[in-house]
Amino acid sequence: MIGYDLDKPGQDYEKVWDEIKSLSSRWWHRLDSTWLVRTTLTATQVRDRVWAVMDSNDELLVINVTGDSWAAKGFSSYQWLNDNMSG
Protein backbone atom coordinates (compact mmCIF):
# COMPACT_ATOMS: atom_id res chain seq x y z
CA MET A 1 0.00 0.00 0.00
CA ILE A 2 1.30 3.41 -0.91
CA GLY A 3 -0.20 6.49 0.71
CA TYR A 4 1.07 10.01 0.16
CA ASP A 5 0.33 13.65 0.79
CA LEU A 6 1.78 16.21 -1.60
CA ASP A 7 1.90 19.22 0.71
CA LYS A 8 2.56 22.10 -1.66
CA PRO A 9 -0.19 23.48 -3.95
CA GLY A 10 0.42 22.82 -7.63
CA GLN A 11 2.31 19.55 -7.13
CA ASP A 12 2.96 17.31 -10.15
CA TYR A 13 0.78 14.31 -9.33
CA GLU A 14 1.39 12.78 -12.78
CA LYS A 15 5.07 12.36 -11.98
CA VAL A 16 4.25 10.47 -8.77
CA TRP A 17 1.54 8.40 -10.44
CA ASP A 18 3.83 7.45 -13.33
CA GLU A 19 6.50 6.26 -10.90
CA ILE A 20 3.98 4.19 -8.93
CA LYS A 21 2.64 2.65 -12.15
CA SER A 22 6.20 1.77 -13.19
CA LEU A 23 6.57 -0.47 -10.12
CA SER A 24 4.27 -3.12 -11.58
CA SER A 25 1.52 -3.67 -14.12
CA ARG A 26 -0.67 -4.82 -11.21
CA TRP A 27 -1.84 -1.69 -9.39
CA TRP A 28 -5.13 -0.37 -8.03
CA HIS A 29 -5.98 3.29 -7.48
CA ARG A 30 -9.54 4.14 -6.43
CA LEU A 31 -8.89 6.38 -3.39
CA ASP A 32 -7.36 9.84 -3.80
CA SER A 33 -3.88 9.32 -2.36
CA THR A 34 -3.86 5.56 -1.80
CA TRP A 35 -2.54 2.91 -4.17
CA LEU A 36 -2.26 -0.86 -3.91
CA VAL A 37 0.58 -2.33 -5.95
CA ARG A 38 1.40 -6.02 -6.35
CA THR A 39 5.20 -6.09 -6.71
CA THR A 40 8.24 -8.14 -5.75
CA LEU A 41 9.99 -4.99 -4.52
CA THR A 42 10.41 -4.42 -0.79
CA ALA A 43 8.63 -1.59 0.99
CA THR A 44 11.99 0.20 1.26
CA GLN A 45 12.64 -0.12 -2.47
CA VAL A 46 9.16 1.20 -3.27
CA ARG A 47 9.63 4.08 -0.82
CA ASP A 48 12.96 5.05 -2.33
CA ARG A 49 11.70 4.98 -5.92
CA VAL A 50 8.55 7.00 -5.23
CA TRP A 51 10.31 9.43 -2.88
CA ALA A 52 12.82 10.20 -5.64
CA VAL A 53 10.06 12.02 -7.60
CA MET A 54 8.52 13.79 -4.59
CA ASP A 55 9.45 17.01 -2.79
CA SER A 56 11.16 17.03 0.60
CA ASN A 57 8.08 18.53 2.30
CA ASP A 58 5.77 15.72 1.07
CA GLU A 59 4.76 12.66 3.09
CA LEU A 60 4.94 9.03 1.97
CA LEU A 61 3.86 5.77 3.63
CA VAL A 62 4.56 2.31 2.18
CA ILE A 63 3.27 -0.83 3.92
CA ASN A 64 3.34 -4.49 2.88
CA VAL A 65 -0.31 -5.51 3.21
CA THR A 66 -0.39 -8.87 1.42
CA GLY A 67 -2.30 -11.57 3.21
CA ASP A 68 -5.71 -13.02 3.71
CA SER A 69 -7.10 -10.40 6.09
CA TRP A 70 -8.78 -7.57 4.20
CA ALA A 71 -12.26 -6.27 3.60
CA ALA A 72 -13.77 -3.75 1.18
CA LYS A 73 -17.17 -2.33 0.34
CA GLY A 74 -18.55 -0.19 -2.46
CA PHE A 75 -15.88 -0.72 -5.12
CA SER A 76 -16.75 -1.82 -8.65
CA SER A 77 -13.18 -3.13 -8.87
CA TYR A 78 -13.68 -5.72 -6.12
CA GLN A 79 -12.38 -8.51 -8.39
CA TRP A 80 -8.93 -6.86 -8.64
CA LEU A 81 -8.77 -6.71 -4.85
CA ASN A 82 -9.82 -10.33 -4.56
CA ASP A 83 -7.27 -11.48 -7.14
CA ASN A 84 -4.33 -9.45 -5.83
CA MET A 85 -4.74 -9.02 -2.07
CA SER A 86 -4.98 -12.67 -1.08
CA GLY A 87 -1.65 -14.23 -0.13
C-alpha positions in Angstrom: 0.0 0.0 0.0 1.3 3.4 -0.9 -0.2 6.5 0.7 1.1 10.0 0.2 0.3 13.7 0.8 1.8 16.2 -1.6 1.9 19.2 0.7 2.6 22.1 -1.7 -0.2 23.5 -3.9 0.4 22.8 -7.6 2.3 19.5 -7.1 3.0 17.3 -10.2 0.8 14.3 -9.3 1.4 12.8 -12.8 5.1 12.4 -12.0 4.2 10.5 -8.8 1.5 8.4 -10.4 3.8 7.5 -13.3 6.5 6.3 -10.9 4.0 4.2 -8.9 2.6 2.6 -12.1 6.2 1.8 -13.2 6.6 -0.5 -10.1 4.3 -3.1 -11.6 1.5 -3.7 -14.1 -0.7 -4.8 -11.2 -1.8 -1.7 -9.4 -5.1 -0.4 -8.0 -6.0 3.3 -7.5 -9.5 4.1 -6.4 -8.9 6.4 -3.4 -7.4 9.8 -3.8 -3.9 9.3 -2.4 -3.9 5.6 -1.8 -2.5 2.9 -4.2 -2.3 -0.9 -3.9 0.6 -2.3 -5.9 1.4 -6.0 -6.4 5.2 -6.1 -6.7 8.2 -8.1 -5.7 10.0 -5.0 -4.5 10.4 -4.4 -0.8 8.6 -1.6 1.0 12.0 0.2 1.3 12.6 -0.1 -2.5 9.2 1.2 -3.3 9.6 4.1 -0.8 13.0 5.0 -2.3 11.7 5.0 -5.9 8.6 7.0 -5.2 10.3 9.4 -2.9 12.8 10.2 -5.6 10.1 12.0 -7.6 8.5 13.8 -4.6 9.4 17.0 -2.8 11.2 17.0 0.6 8.1 18.5 2.3 5.8 15.7 1.1 4.8 12.7 3.1 4.9 9.0 2.0 3.9 5.8 3.6 4.6 2.3 2.2 3.3 -0.8 3.9 3.3 -4.5 2.9 -0.3 -5.5 3.2 -0.4 -8.9 1.4 -2.3 -11.6 3.2 -5.7 -13.0 3.7 -7.1 -10.4 6.1 -8.8 -7.6 4.2 -12.3 -6.3 3.6 -13.8 -3.7 1.2 -17.2 -2.3 0.3 -18.6 -0.2 -2.5 -15.9 -0.7 -5.1 -16.8 -1.8 -8.6 -13.2 -3.1 -8.9 -13.7 -5.7 -6.1 -12.4 -8.5 -8.4 -8.9 -6.9 -8.6 -8.8 -6.7 -4.9 -9.8 -10.3 -4.6 -7.3 -11.5 -7.1 -4.3 -9.5 -5.8 -4.7 -9.0 -2.1 -5.0 -12.7 -1.1 -1.6 -14.2 -0.1 
